[in-house]
Amino acid sequence: QVQLVESGGGLVQSGDSLRLSCAASGRTISPYAMGWFRQAPGKERKFVATISWSGDSTDYADSLKGRFTISRDNAKNTVYLQMNSLKPEDTAVYYCAASIYGAVDGEPREIDFGSWGQGTQVTVSS
């Protein structure tokens, strides 16, 4: 099973940018789609973005399109989430996940992902 470690979170101000990284170890993630989810305090974990194994296809939660960008570097076994124009409502723990499929069709569900990181905290102050 792949191990995933997120990094890059922190405390920022509204309007700032952050880039999260997800480093994988244990096996290559290149055959698998990857995703980001987030969980705000007191709320359920929700889908943020997903990217196919090749990087050719991406998908985002509707409310995040245009501000967040997911990318991957299979040579580095790493996935990224670029977050721009951050808002206080983006405050959450962000989780990286490795899918059991090469691509995820339709709205990604947690059961489509077999490995999860421990999460990294992102806090956006107003």
Sine and cosine of phi, psi and omega as CSV:
sin_phi,cos_phi,sin_psi,cos_psi,sin_omega,cos_omega
0.00,0.00,0.57,-0.82,-0.03,-1.00
-0.99,0.15,0.60,-0.80,0.12,-0.99
-0.97,-0.22,0.69,-0.72,-0.05,-1.00
-0.85,-0.53,0.73,-0.68,0.02,-1.00
-0.78,-0.63,0.88,-0.47,0.03,-1.00
-1.00,0.03,0.48,-0.88,0.08,-1.00
-0.46,-0.89,0.21,-0.98,0.07,-1.00
0.97,-0.22,-0.08,1.00,0.04,-1.00
-0.96,0.29,0.13,-0.99,0.02,-1.00
0.25,-0.97,-0.18,-0.98,0.01,-1.00
-0.98,-0.21,0.85,-0.53,0.00,-1.00
-0.73,-0.68,0.17,-0.99,0.04,-1.00
-0.99,-0.13,0.37,-0.93,0.04,-1.00
-0.82,0.57,0.73,-0.69,-0.03,-1.00
1.00,-0.10,-0.25,0.97,0.01,-1.00
-0.97,0.25,0.11,-0.99,0.05,-1.00
-0.85,-0.53,0.44,-0.90,0.11,-0.99
-0.60,-0.80,0.51,-0.86,0.15,-0.99
-0.85,-0.52,0.88,-0.47,0.07,-1.00
-1.00,0.00,0.57,-0.82,0.07,-1.00
-0.86,-0.52,0.49,-0.87,0.05,-1.00
-0.73,-0.69,0.96,-0.29,-0.03,-1.00
-0.99,-0.11,0.78,-0.63,-0.02,-1.00
-0.97,-0.25,0.55,-0.83,0.08,-1.00
-0.58,-0.81,0.27,-0.96,0.01,-1.00
0.99,-0.16,-0.63,0.78,0.13,-0.99
-0.30,-0.95,0.28,-0.96,0.01,-1.00
-0.95,0.30,0.62,-0.78,0.05,-1.00
-1.00,-0.09,0.00,1.00,-0.14,-0.99
-0.86,0.52,-0.51,0.86,0.01,-1.00
-0.99,0.16,-0.07,1.00,-0.21,-0.98
-0.88,-0.48,0.58,-0.82,0.20,-0.98
-0.91,0.41,0.46,-0.89,0.02,-1.00
-0.79,-0.61,0.44,-0.90,-0.02,-1.00
-0.58,-0.81,0.29,-0.96,0.14,-0.99
-0.85,-0.53,0.67,-0.74,0.10,-1.00
-0.78,-0.63,0.26,-0.97,0.06,-1.00
-0.59,-0.81,0.47,-0.88,0.01,-1.00
-0.74,-0.67,0.92,-0.40,0.06,-1.00
-0.99,0.15,0.36,-0.93,-0.01,-1.00
-0.83,0.56,0.80,-0.60,0.05,-1.00
0.97,0.25,0.17,0.99,-0.04,-1.00
-0.81,-0.58,0.23,-0.97,0.03,-1.00
-0.97,0.26,0.41,-0.91,0.07,-1.00
-0.94,0.33,0.67,-0.74,-0.08,-1.00
-0.77,-0.63,0.45,-0.89,0.03,-1.00
-0.92,0.40,0.66,-0.75,0.07,-1.00
-0.91,-0.40,-0.84,0.54,-0.08,-1.00
-0.34,-0.94,0.40,-0.91,0.10,-1.00
-0.61,-0.79,0.44,-0.90,-0.01,-1.00
-0.67,-0.75,0.66,-0.75,-0.01,-1.00
-0.95,0.32,0.15,-0.99,-0.08,-1.00
-0.86,0.51,-0.56,0.83,-0.05,-1.00
-1.00,0.03,-0.27,0.96,-0.09,-1.00
1.00,0.04,-0.04,1.00,-0.07,-1.00
-0.97,0.23,-0.37,0.93,-0.06,-1.00
-0.80,-0.59,0.76,-0.65,0.04,-1.00
-0.76,-0.65,0.37,-0.93,0.03,-1.00
-0.55,-0.84,0.54,-0.84,-0.07,-1.00
-0.70,-0.72,0.44,-0.90,0.21,-0.98
-0.87,0.49,0.66,-0.75,-0.11,-0.99
-0.80,0.60,-0.65,0.76,-0.09,-1.00
-0.95,0.31,-0.21,0.98,-0.08,-1.00
-0.95,-0.30,-0.13,0.99,-0.02,-1.00
-0.86,0.51,0.72,-0.69,0.01,-1.00
1.00,-0.09,-0.35,0.94,0.02,-1.00
-0.95,-0.32,-0.55,0.84,-0.05,-1.00
-0.94,-0.33,0.58,-0.82,0.05,-1.00
-0.70,-0.72,0.82,-0.58,0.06,-1.00
-0.99,-0.16,0.61,-0.79,0.04,-1.00
-0.51,-0.86,0.17,-0.98,-0.01,-1.00
-0.53,-0.85,0.46,-0.89,0.10,-0.99
-0.79,-0.61,0.99,-0.12,-0.08,-1.00
-0.91,0.41,-0.47,0.88,0.04,-1.00
-0.91,0.42,-0.51,0.86,0.02,-1.00
-0.99,-0.14,-0.01,1.00,0.00,-1.00
0.83,0.56,0.68,0.74,-0.14,-0.99
-0.69,-0.73,0.58,-0.82,0.07,-1.00
-0.85,-0.53,0.53,-0.85,-0.06,-1.00
-0.81,-0.59,0.40,-0.92,0.16,-0.99
-0.70,-0.71,0.95,-0.32,0.06,-1.00
-1.00,0.04,0.83,-0.56,-0.04,-1.00
-0.86,-0.50,0.88,-0.47,-0.02,-1.00
-0.91,-0.40,0.32,-0.95,0.05,-1.00
0.74,0.67,0.79,0.62,-0.08,-1.00
-0.90,0.43,0.55,-0.83,-0.02,-1.00
-0.84,-0.55,0.39,-0.92,0.04,-1.00
-0.81,0.58,-0.54,0.84,0.00,-1.00
-0.95,0.31,-0.10,0.99,0.11,-0.99
-0.99,0.11,-0.10,1.00,0.02,-1.00
-0.87,0.48,0.83,-0.56,-0.07,-1.00
-0.05,-1.00,0.18,-0.98,0.24,-0.97
-1.00,0.00,0.79,-0.62,-0.04,-1.00
-0.97,-0.23,0.78,-0.62,-0.05,-1.00
-0.90,-0.43,0.67,-0.74,0.14,-0.99
-0.99,-0.11,0.56,-0.83,-0.02,-1.00
-0.57,-0.82,0.58,-0.81,0.05,-1.00
-0.97,-0.24,0.80,-0.60,-0.02,-1.00
-0.97,0.24,0.30,-0.95,0.13,-0.99
-1.00,-0.02,0.01,1.00,0.00,-1.00
-0.85,-0.52,0.29,-0.96,0.06,-1.00
-0.97,0.24,-0.44,0.90,0.06,-1.00
-0.49,-0.87,0.50,-0.87,-0.01,-1.00
-0.93,-0.36,0.89,-0.46,0.01,-1.00
-1.00,-0.03,0.54,-0.84,0.01,-1.00
0.95,0.30,-0.24,-0.97,-0.01,-1.00
-0.96,0.29,0.87,-0.48,-0.03,-1.00
-0.87,0.50,0.65,-0.76,0.04,-1.00
-0.87,-0.49,0.42,-0.91,-0.02,-1.00
-0.86,0.51,-0.52,0.85,-0.02,-1.00
-0.94,0.33,-0.19,0.98,0.08,-1.00
-0.98,0.20,-0.12,0.99,-0.10,-1.00
-0.86,-0.51,0.79,-0.61,-0.11,-0.99
-0.99,-0.17,-0.28,0.96,-0.02,-1.00
-0.74,-0.67,0.64,-0.77,-0.07,-1.00
-0.73,-0.68,0.55,-0.83,0.15,-0.99
-1.00,0.09,0.00,-1.00,-0.03,-1.00
-1.00,0.09,-0.27,0.96,0.05,-1.00
0.99,-0.14,0.43,-0.91,0.09,-1.00
-0.73,-0.69,0.69,-0.72,-0.09,-1.00
-0.99,0.14,0.76,-0.66,0.14,-0.99
-0.87,-0.50,0.83,-0.56,0.02,-1.00
-0.82,-0.57,0.82,-0.57,-0.02,-1.00
-0.91,-0.42,0.88,-0.47,0.00,-1.00
-1.00,-0.06,0.50,-0.87,-0.04,-1.00
-1.00,0.05,0.00,0.00,0.00,0.00
